[in-house]
Amino acid sequence: MESSKIVLKVTVIIHFILIVWASTSSFLPESYIYMNLFVLLIGVLANVHSKSEEAVFLVCYLSSCDMFIN
């Protein structure tokens, strides 16, 4: 297994854990949860289509945008 696939899977798993942890609080706006779920969905699709460079770059771009917005 390539190291880039492992890094992508670990990133998606950590993102999922942080989304679940942040969703337990009631003070977050709905847009925060929807954006993070969208990034998580794209991350899962990038894991399924890991041979496509575009999917991996899309996850990296959306994650960086998500960090900037949050």
N, C-alpha and C positions, 0 to 999 in steps of 0.2 A: 504494500500500500504506500502510495506516495505521501511525503510529508505535508504537501499542500492540501491534500484531502483530509488528513488528520487535523490540521490547523483549522480548516473550514468547519469540520464537524464539531470541534471543541468550541469554536466561536459561536456557532448556532446554539449549542447546549448551554453555554454560559449566558447568552442573550436570553434564552428561554427561562433560565433560573432567575435572572434579574427582572424579567417581565412579571413572572409570577410573584416574586417578592414585592415588587412595586405595586402590583394590582391589589394587594391586601389592604392598602391604605385607601381611605375614602376621600382624600383631599385632592387627588389628581384629576385633571380634566379628562374627558373622554377622548379628546384628540391625542393625548399622550399614549393612551392604551391602543388606539386604532393605528397610530403610526408605528408603534413597536410591534404590533401583531402583523402589520404589513411587511415590515423588515424581516420578521421571523418567517413568514410565509415565503418570501423571496429566498431566504437562506435555506429553507427546506428544499425548495425547487432547485437551488444551485447545488445542493448535495445530490439530488437525484440526477441532474445533468452536469456532473462535475467535469466532464470532458470539454464542455463549452466554456471558453474563456469569458464570453460575454456575461454569462450568469454570475460568475465569480466576481467580475468587475462591478456588476450591478449591485451585488451585496456589499462590496467594499464602499461604493459610492453612497448607497442608501444609509449604510451604517455611519459614515462620516457626516452625512447631512442630518441624520437623526441625533448624533452627538452635538452638532452645532445648534440645532433647534432646541434641544432640551437644555 
